[in-house]
Amino acid sequence: MHKVGGIDRKSIDIWISGKTYTISFVSVFARKSAVEFQQAISQLIQIQSIEDAEVRTEKLEQLSIEDLSRKVELRDAIIQNILESNGYDYDGDWWEKNTSYEDQNEFIKFCLMKDVMDDGKKKEAEA
């Protein structure tokens, strides 16, 4: 537990690419944005699972490059918000060079899950 703004909060240590971050606070912005990001990923997965190649291609073409870029920017904003809310500096270049998209998604997932994780389970999450 860490005291954040006078409130005792559960914390989780997340190791990613040689760095460890202790996360105690996840803002409403990060939570709302993560839901929006997950909905976009789910939509993309559904499109990818369409067996008819012509229909799949048509659906993919409907997604704009700008919209997909915005989703990547949203993921970056979520990570930045979580880190800065917990006293860390955000270095976008480091994240781009040292992590994969899967690493970044796992980082966000563990941060969001920290409040519902069982205290008896492993406290250190490896992304």
Beta strands, then each sheet from edge to edge (+ up, - down):
strand 1: 2-4
strand 2: 7-9
strand 3: 12-16
strand 4: 19-23
strand 5: 124-126
sheet 1: 1+ 2-
sheet 2: 4+ 3- 5-
end
